[in-house]
Amino acid sequence: MKKLTYYFLSALALFFISLTYMTHQHREEVTTILQDEPCNSPIETVAQEEKITPKLVETEIIAAEQEKTVEPKETVTKKQEAPPKPTFVAAKHAPKNPFKEKKYKDSIVVITGEILGKRTNRIKVRKRVDDLSDTESIRFKVSKKDKTFSGKVVLHESGYYRLYYRSKKYMMYLTPGDSLHITFDPDSEEGVVYSGTSAGINTYLAKRDQYDDDNSLARRKLYRMPYTEFRDTIAVERKVKEEFLWSYVKDINEVPAKFVGFELAHIAFEWANQYLDYQEQHPKYAPNDFESMDKFNYKFVKKLDLKTNDLLYLESFEQFITRYLDIKADPRVDAQVVGSDINGIVISERHRLKYNFVREYFKGKKIRNYLRTKVVLNLIGEDGTPTMNPVLLKFRDDVKNEDYRELVDEKYAKYAMIDAGSFAPDFEGVTINNRKVRLSDFSGKYVYIDVWATWCGPCKHEQPYFEKLKEEYKGRNIEFISISIDKSRFAWENMIREKNMQGHQLFINGDFDSNFASLYSVKAVPQFILIDPQGQIIDLTARHPSGRVREDLAMLNL
């Protein structure tokens, strides 16, 4: 019995030893596979010891997300310090929206620098929004003693900036929390050297344009190619540019996904613009190659992102959508509008149709408003007459971007012929307390304007009637504005205080030489102007308060 028990226990022990050995072997095999096989996770660290450029596919873009690695729980006796992780990492596959940026706590970018070449008084930095928007420059004063400069830029999202040094312009990308040192070195290839937290991506931007020039085919040779060869050639060219981007990105610890998303989109739209160039240029360089033009199509557009508003930061994107709208909309406009372009009504109708077609081809609201503004600016340049009003009135309802509206107002004021039925150009006056007031502040209401001067006898005669009219229509959908075009503000202020004149009392400097007087054809005072809630002039020389103006106001159903 003892011998049987002994054999049983020996066999059992042998079984457990074998089981432990097999388990250990299996773990070693799994570990070996994990070490030898590439990770299939969507997040993959770029800066590794082995500097291997990842293989790119045409649709691949990088993502930027903080690593969220769940570590196995371990019992530790004291707190262990983990090595710092990069804020952003590159990935093989991007999230659905690489432009959806996290909110930053630190909104300051510290910029320092020095000039090794010829000194300039100031270094200038300006945010790049789009070619219709005007952004304020941030200036850094350069020390006379050692030609250094420093300053801070406040921003709440990352984006592109233009760096201006003498006659040169450099593209930069800044992210909240950056600390960037800039050296203008005439001996360096690009003329500028970066160091600091965002040095890697800004060095890439400094080298990008030159790299593109060095690796692009001559345009004449490219656009002479048969279509199939052209298509394959620019596909390879695009891949080369992407590889060049990755050659920088893979060795940088902190790469914002938004930046690489922008850069890959920029490469994509440069590629797309080449298709449009080919359509225009190939018939010139190869006039007998009808087969290539028969093969040409717009299927490539399906691979492009035409919805993301953020892409307006890219010049290549702006160029493409402007040209693409022309290509798609113009033939449809030609088919619907017959007549001479000399005729103002025809010009207005062509632009009205094109304005409406914007909605068909583009989904992003900011993208639509950008293109609508382009259409209206072209309209004003081609035909400055009242026939453009339907388009302008629609524009003012649709587009609220102040930069876009100001551009349109300025161009309209320069080219338009103002009369009854015209769109009323915006203008600005100041109150006695120096508060700025614009005509557009009264949008949605009728406006009755009294243009006067302190030295004008008939103007003084009308003032009591004007005040009475204001009282009669108090609380209705109409505003009454008094605008003085005196040369002397002192005289205007004295009369305002002496007569205790209330309501909207504005001063516009310049007398009859002012921009306002020129816009509204003010050649004598008093002059009264009536404008409707949509900003259209009902009457440029409306009837006086002492006359029969009430008959006109009664027809407005106030």
C-alpha positions in Angstrom: 0.0 0.0 0.0 2.8 2.4 0.9 4.6 1.6 -2.4 1.3 2.4 -4.3 0.9 5.7 -2.5 4.5 6.6 -3.3 4.1 5.9 -7.1 0.8 7.9 -7.1 2.4 11.0 -5.5 5.5 10.7 -7.8 3.3 10.7 -10.8 1.3 13.7 -9.5 4.4 15.7 -8.9 5.7 14.8 -12.3 2.4 16.1 -13.9 2.6 19.5 -12.1 6.2 19.9 -13.1 5.4 19.2 -16.7 2.4 21.6 -16.6 4.5 24.4 -15.1 7.2 23.9 -17.8 4.6 24.0 -20.7 3.1 27.2 -19.3 6.5 28.8 -19.0 7.3 27.8 -22.6 4.0 29.2 -23.9 4.6 32.5 -22.2 8.1 32.8 -23.8 6.6 32.1 -27.2 3.9 34.8 -26.7 6.6 37.3 -25.5 8.7 36.5 -28.6 5.8 37.0 -30.9 4.9 40.3 -29.3 8.5 41.4 -29.6 9.0 40.3 -33.2 5.6 41.1 -34.7 4.5 44.8 -35.3 1.8 46.1 -33.0 -1.6 46.4 -34.7 -2.9 49.0 -32.2 -4.1 52.3 -33.8 -1.7 54.2 -31.7 2.0 53.7 -32.4 4.9 55.8 -31.0 6.9 57.6 -33.6 10.1 58.3 -31.8 11.6 54.8 -31.2 15.1 53.7 -31.0 14.9 52.0 -34.4 14.3 54.9 -36.7 12.1 53.2 -39.3 9.9 55.3 -41.6 6.3 53.8 -41.5 4.9 52.6 -44.7 2.3 55.0 -46.0 -0.9 54.4 -47.8 -2.7 57.1 -49.8 -5.6 57.4 -47.3 -3.4 57.2 -44.2 -3.1 60.2 -41.9 -1.7 60.5 -38.5 -3.5 61.0 -35.2 -2.6 62.8 -32.1 -3.9 61.5 -28.9 -2.3 61.1 -25.5 -1.3 57.6 -24.8 -3.8 55.8 -22.7 -2.0 52.6 -21.7 -3.5 50.6 -18.9 -0.7 49.1 -16.9 -1.1 45.9 -14.9 -1.6 46.6 -11.2 1.4 46.0 -9.1 2.1 46.3 -5.4 4.9 48.7 -4.8 6.4 49.8 -1.5 7.3 53.3 -2.7 6.2 55.7 -5.5 7.9 55.0 -8.8 8.6 57.9 -11.2 7.5 57.0 -14.7 9.5 58.4 -17.6 7.8 61.4 -19.3 5.6 60.5 -22.2 5.2 62.5 -25.4 2.1 64.8 -25.4 1.3 63.5 -28.9 2.1 60.4 -30.8 1.8 59.4 -34.4 -0.6 56.6 -35.5 -1.2 54.5 -38.6 -4.8 55.4 -38.7 -6.3 58.8 -37.8 -9.4 59.4 -35.7 -12.5 60.5 -37.6 -11.6 64.2 -37.1 -7.9 64.9 -36.7 -8.8 68.6 -36.5 -10.9 68.2 -33.3 -8.3 69.7 -30.9 -8.2 69.4 -27.2 -8.6 72.5 -25.0 -5.3 73.9 -23.8 -4.8 75.2 -20.3 -1.7 77.1 -21.2 -2.5 79.6 -24.0 0.9 81.4 -24.1 3.7 80.8 -26.6 7.1 82.3 -25.6 9.2 83.4 -28.6 12.8 84.4 -28.3 15.4 84.9 -31.0 18.5 86.5 -32.4 19.7 87.9 -35.7 23.1 86.9 -37.0 22.8 88.8 -40.2 21.7 92.4 -40.9 19.6 93.9 -38.2 16.0 94.9 -38.6 14.0 97.1 -36.2 11.2 94.7 -35.7 10.2 91.0 -36.2 6.6 90.5 -37.0 4.3 87.4 -36.6 0.8 87.2 -38.0 -1.8 84.4 -37.8 -2.8 82.8 -41.1 -6.6 82.5 -41.3 -7.6 82.8 -44.9 -6.8 85.2 -47.8 -10.0 87.3 -47.0 -9.4 87.8 -43.3 -7.2 90.4 -41.8 -5.4 89.5 -38.6 -3.4 91.8 -36.4 0.4 91.5 -36.4 2.4 90.8 -33.3 5.6 92.7 -33.3 8.8 92.0 -31.4 11.3 94.8 -30.9 14.9 93.9 -31.8 17.6 95.0 -29.3 20.2 97.4 -30.9 22.9 96.1 -28.5 22.9 92.4 -29.3 20.2 92.0 -32.0 18.0 89.7 -29.8 14.2 89.8 -29.4 11.6 88.2 -27.2 7.9 88.2 -26.6 4.7 86.2 -26.1 1.8 85.2 -28.3 -1.5 84.5 -26.7 -3.5 81.7 -28.5 -6.1 79.1 -27.6 -5.6 76.7 -30.4 -2.8 75.7 -32.6 -2.4 77.1 -36.1 -0.2 78.5 -38.8 1.6 81.8 -38.5 3.6 83.9 -40.9 7.0 85.1 -39.6 8.3 88.3 -41.3 12.0 89.2 -41.3 13.0 92.0 -43.6 11.6 91.0 -47.0 11.3 87.3 -46.2 8.3 85.3 -45.0 8.4 82.0 -43.2 5.5 79.7 -42.3 5.4 78.6 -38.7 3.1 76.4 -36.7 2.5 77.3 -33.0 0.7 75.4 -30.3 -0.3 76.8 -26.8 2.5 76.2 -24.4 5.3 76.3 -27.0 8.7 77.8 -26.2 10.4 78.6 -29.5 13.8 80.1 -30.2 14.4 81.6 -33.7 17.8 82.4 -35.1 18.0 84.3 -38.4 21.2 82.9 -39.9 22.3 84.0 -43.4 24.7 81.1 -43.6 22.0 78.4 -43.1 20.3 77.0 -46.2 16.8 78.2 -45.2 18.0 81.4 -43.5 16.3 80.5 -40.2 17.1 78.0 -37.5 14.7 76.8 -34.8 15.2 75.3 -31.4 12.7 74.7 -28.6 9.5 72.6 -28.1 8.2 73.0 -31.7 11.5 73.2 -33.5 11.0 69.9 -35.4 7.8 70.8 -37.2 8.9 74.4 -37.9 12.2 73.1 -39.3 10.1 70.8 -41.6 8.0 73.8 -42.7 11.2 75.8 -43.5 12.5 73.0 -45.7 9.2 71.9 -47.2 8.8 74.4 -50.1 12.4 73.9 -51.2 12.1 70.2 -51.1 8.9 70.4 -53.2 10.7 72.5 -55.8 13.7 70.1 -55.9 11.5 67.0 -56.3 8.8 68.3 -58.7 8.9 67.8 -62.4 9.0 70.8 -64.7 5.4 71.8 -65.3 5.7 71.8 -69.1 7.0 68.2 -69.0 4.3 67.1 -66.6 1.3 68.6 -68.5 2.5 67.3 -71.8 2.2 63.7 -70.6 -0.7 61.4 -71.6 -3.3 61.3 -68.9 -2.6 57.9 -67.5 1.2 58.7 -67.2 0.4 62.1 -65.6 -2.0 60.5 -63.1 0.6 57.9 -62.0 3.4 60.5 -61.9 1.6 62.9 -59.6 0.5 59.9 -57.4 4.2 59.0 -56.9 5.1 62.7 -56.3 2.4 62.9 -53.6 3.8 59.8 -51.9 7.3 61.3 -52.0 6.1 64.4 -50.2 4.3 62.3 -47.6 7.4 60.3 -47.0 9.4 63.5 -46.5 6.8 64.7 -43.9 7.1 61.4 -42.1 10.9 61.5 -42.2 10.6 64.5 -39.8 7.5 63.5 -37.8 8.9 60.0 -36.8 11.7 61.5 -34.8 9.8 64.2 -33.0 8.4 63.5 -29.5 5.5 65.9 -29.6 3.6 66.2 -32.9 0.1 67.7 -32.9 -2.2 65.5 -34.9 -3.8 68.7 -36.2 -0.5 69.8 -37.7 0.1 66.5 -39.6 -3.6 66.4 -40.6 -3.1 69.9 -42.1 0.1 69.0 -43.8 -1.3 65.8 -45.4 -4.4 67.8 -46.5 -2.1 70.4 -48.0 -0.2 67.7 -50.0 -3.6 66.2 -51.1 -4.9 69.6 -52.3 -1.6 70.4 -54.1 -2.1 67.0 -55.8 -5.7 67.9 -56.7 -4.8 71.3 -58.0 -2.5 69.5 -60.5 -5.5 67.8 -62.0 -7.1 71.1 -62.6 -3.9 72.5 -64.0 -3.7 69.5 -66.3 -7.2 70.1 -67.7 -6.2 73.7 -68.5 -2.7 73.2 -69.7 -2.6 69.8 -71.5 -4.6 71.1 -74.6 -2.0 73.8 -75.0 1.1 71.5 -74.6 -0.4 68.6 -76.5 -3.2 70.0 -78.7 -3.7 66.7 -80.7 -4.0 64.4 -77.7 -7.8 64.1 -77.6 -7.7 60.7 -76.1 -6.2 62.1 -72.8 -8.9 64.7 -72.4 -11.6 62.0 -73.1 -10.1 60.0 -70.2 -9.9 63.0 -67.8 -12.6 63.0 -65.1 -13.3 64.4 -61.6 -13.3 61.1 -59.7 -10.3 62.2 -57.7 -12.5 64.8 -56.0 -14.3 62.0 -54.1 -11.0 61.3 -52.2 -10.9 64.9 -51.0 -12.3 66.5 -47.8 -14.4 69.4 -48.9 -16.4 69.7 -45.6 -13.8 70.6 -42.9 -13.9 74.3 -42.2 -10.5 74.3 -40.6 -8.9 73.6 -44.0 -9.4 77.2 -44.9 -6.1 77.8 -43.2 -4.5 76.2 -46.2 -3.8 78.2 -49.4 -3.9 75.0 -51.5 -7.4 74.3 -50.2 -8.6 77.9 -50.9 -7.2 77.7 -54.4 -8.8 74.4 -55.1 -12.4 75.2 -53.9 -12.4 78.5 -55.7 -11.3 76.9 -59.0 -13.6 73.9 -58.5 -16.6 76.1 -58.0 -15.8 77.9 -61.3 -15.4 74.6 -63.1 -18.7 73.2 -61.8 -20.9 76.2 -61.7 -19.9 78.3 -64.8 -21.2 75.8 -67.4 -24.5 75.6 -65.6 -24.7 79.4 -65.4 -23.9 79.7 -69.1 -26.7 77.3 -69.9 -29.3 79.3 -68.0 -28.3 82.9 -68.7 -28.3 84.2 -72.3 -27.2 87.7 -73.0 -24.2 90.1 -73.1 -21.9 90.5 -70.1 -22.0 94.2 -70.8 -25.6 94.2 -69.5 -25.6 94.8 -65.8 -28.7 92.7 -65.3 -27.1 89.7 -67.0 -24.0 90.1 -64.8 -26.0 90.2 -61.7 -28.1 87.2 -62.6 -24.9 85.1 -63.5 -23.5 85.9 -60.0 -26.8 85.2 -58.3 -26.9 81.7 -59.8 -23.3 81.0 -58.9 -23.9 82.3 -55.4 -26.7 79.7 -55.0 -24.6 76.9 -56.5 -22.1 77.2 -53.6 -24.6 75.4 -51.4 -24.7 72.4 -53.8 -21.0 71.7 -53.8 -19.8 72.6 -50.3 -21.2 71.6 -46.9 -19.1 73.5 -44.4 -20.7 76.8 -43.3 -17.4 78.7 -43.2 -16.4 77.3 -46.5 -19.7 78.4 -48.1 -19.4 81.9 -46.6 -15.8 82.2 -47.9 -16.9 81.3 -51.4 -20.1 83.5 -51.3 -17.8 86.4 -50.4 -15.6 85.7 -53.3 -18.7 85.6 -55.7 -19.9 89.0 -54.3 -16.5 90.6 -54.6 -16.3 89.5 -58.2 -19.7 90.8 -58.9 -18.9 94.3 -57.5 -15.7 94.4 -59.5 -17.5 93.5 -62.7 -20.6 95.6 -62.3 -21.0 98.4 -59.7 -24.7 99.1 -60.3 -27.9 98.8 -58.2 -28.7 95.6 -60.2 -26.5 93.7 -57.8 -28.7 94.3 -54.8 -30.5 90.9 -54.7 -27.2 89.2 -54.3 -25.9 91.7 -51.8 -29.0 91.5 -49.7 -28.8 87.7 -49.6 -25.1 88.0 -48.7 -25.8 90.2 -45.7 -28.4 87.7 -44.5 -26.1 84.7 -44.9 -22.7 85.9 -43.9 -22.0 87.4 -40.5 -18.2 87.2 -40.6 -17.0 90.8 -39.9 -13.9 90.6 -42.1 -15.9 89.3 -45.1 -18.6 92.0 -44.7 -16.0 94.8 -44.3 -14.3 93.7 -47.5 -17.5 93.7 -49.4 -18.5 97.1 -48.0 -15.2 98.6 -48.9 -15.3 97.3 -52.4 -18.9 98.3 -52.9 -18.1 101.8 -51.6 -15.3 102.1 -54.1 -17.1 100.8 -57.2 -20.9 101.0 -56.7 -23.1 103.8 -58.1 -25.3 104.7 -55.1 -28.9 105.6 -55.7 -32.5 104.8 -54.6 -32.7 101.0 -54.7 -28.9 100.5 -54.0 -27.5 98.6 -51.1 -26.6 101.1 -48.4 -22.8 101.1 -47.7 -21.9 100.8 -44.1 -20.3 103.8 -42.4 -19.0 104.7 -38.9 -19.6 107.8 -36.8 -18.7 108.7 -33.2 -20.9 109.9 -30.3 -20.0 112.8 -28.1 -18.5 110.2 -25.7 -16.3 108.7 -28.5 -18.4 105.6 -28.8 -18.3 104.2 -32.4 -21.6 103.6 -34.1 -22.1 101.9 -37.5 -25.1 101.8 -39.8 -25.0 98.0 -39.6 -25.7 98.3 -35.8 -29.3 99.1 -36.9 -29.8 96.1 -39.2 -33.3 94.8 -39.2 -34.9 98.3 -38.7 -35.8 101.2 -40.9 -33.4 104.1 -40.6 -34.1 107.8 -41.3 -30.9 109.9 -41.4 -30.6 113.6 -41.0 -27.3 114.9 -42.5 -26.6 118.4 -41.1 -24.0 121.0 -40.0 -23.9 123.6 -37.2 -23.4 126.5 -39.7 -26.4 125.5 -41.8 -29.6 127.7 -41.2 -32.1 125.3 -43.0 -30.6 122.4 -40.9 -31.5 124.3 -37.7 -35.0 125.0 -39.0 -35.6 121.3 -39.5 -34.3 120.2 -36.1 -37.5 120.8 -34.0 -39.6 118.9 -36.7 -37.1 116.1 -36.6 -37.4 115.9 -32.8 -41.2 115.8 -33.0 -41.0 113.1 -35.7 -38.8 111.0 -33.4 -41.4 111.3 -30.6 -44.3 110.3 -32.8 -42.6 107.1 -34.0 -41.0 106.1 -30.7 -41.2 102.4 -30.0 -41.8 101.5 -33.7 -39.4 99.6 -36.0 -37.5 102.7 -37.1 -34.4 104.6 -35.8 -33.6 108.3 -36.3 -30.0 109.3 -36.7 -28.5 112.7 -36.9 -25.1 113.0 -38.6 -23.0 116.1 -38.5 -20.4 116.7 -41.2 -18.9 119.8 -39.6 -15.2 120.5 -40.1 -15.0 121.4 -36.4 -15.9 118.8 -33.9 -15.7 121.5 -31.2 -18.6 123.4 -32.8 -20.7 120.2 -33.0 -20.1 119.3 -29.4 -21.0 122.8 -28.2 -24.3 122.7 -30.0 -25.1 119.2 -28.8 -24.6 120.4 -25.2 -26.3 123.8 -25.6 -29.4 122.4 -27.2 -29.4 119.2 -25.1 -29.8 117.1 -28.3 -30.7 113.5 -27.5 -30.9 110.3 -29.5 -28.3 109.0 -32.0 -26.1 112.1 -32.5 -23.0 111.2 -34.6 -20.1 113.1 -35.9 -18.3 112.2 -39.1 -15.1 114.2 -39.8 -14.3 115.6 -43.2 -17.1 117.9 -44.2 -18.2 117.3 -47.9 -14.8 115.7 -48.6 -15.6 112.8 -46.2 -16.0 109.2 -47.4 -19.5 109.3 -46.1 -20.4 112.4 -48.1 -18.9 110.8 -51.2 -20.7 107.5 -50.8 -24.1 109.1 -50.3 -23.7 111.9 -52.8 -24.1 114.6 -50.1 -23.5 117.8 -51.9 -25.7 120.1 -49.8 -27.3 120.0 -46.3 -29.8 119.2 -44.9 -30.2 115.9 -46.7 -32.4 113.1 -45.4 -31.9 109.4 -46.3 -34.4 106.6 -45.8 -33.1 102.9 -45.6 -35.1 99.7 -45.2 -34.4 96.9 -42.7 -32.4 94.9 -45.3 -30.0 97.7 -45.9 -31.5 98.9 -49.1 -31.8 102.6 -49.9 -35.5 103.5 -50.2 -34.8 107.2 -50.9 -31.4 108.9 -51.1 -33.0 112.4 -50.8 -36.1 111.7 -48.7 -38.7 114.3 -47.8 -38.0 116.6 -44.9 -39.5 116.3 -41.4 -41.2 119.7 -41.9 -42.7 118.4 -45.2 -44.7 115.3 -46.2 -42.3 112.6 -45.0 -45.2 111.1 -42.8 -46.9 110.0 -46.0 -43.9 108.0 -47.0 -43.5 106.5 -43.5 -47.2 105.6 -43.4 -46.6 103.3 -46.4 -44.0 101.3 -44.5 -46.5 99.8 -42.0 -44.3 100.7 -39.1 
